[in-house]
Amino acid sequence: MTDIKAQIKEFRIGEKIRAQRQLRRLTLQELSDLTGLSKPLLSQIENEQVVPPLATLLKISRGLKVDIHFFFEDETNRQKLVVTRGEELRPDLQRQAVNAAVRPYTYHSLAQGMRHKNMEPFLVEVENTTWDDKLFFRHDGEEEFLYVADGAINFHYGSEVYHLKAGDSAYYDSSQPHGLVAVGETKARIVAVLYSKG
């Protein structure tokens, strides 16, 4: 976990959240009211004592009225192209379900540094774990696409379950409850793209 914390600091997410909150003249309590997240948790995130999972970042981005990819942008980067080499991938974020003991997904950003984008692509490593409804996520204003590169997953969307294997994909409105787990002998790897409708 320490390595991931060190790597996440390179994004300066806590600093970006604080700057946006202050720019919008919001107190921590007001941001807490907007996001449904506790004031102590927001303070810990701003001070980079806690690594926020992706679902938490989505809530904060909505509260601050910025797109999720804002947290992965490098303000000094003027590139119009980002090439990500496989050997350069690193775990950027882990998504943990509320009250879940495990962190079922590890995200690797595939467009780190690119500014002003509507899509945020990730390579996601999905752990083989037993499905629990606590693994459901939902977030308004986003569409998602996923492509199974290796292994197999059970993709839960509302009350439906879809078994997807390497080569299969799904495009969906992420305002509906959704989640996934790897099934089989090994963890799965998927490419996931989040699209913000703005």
Disulfide bonds with the S-S distance in Angstrom:
none
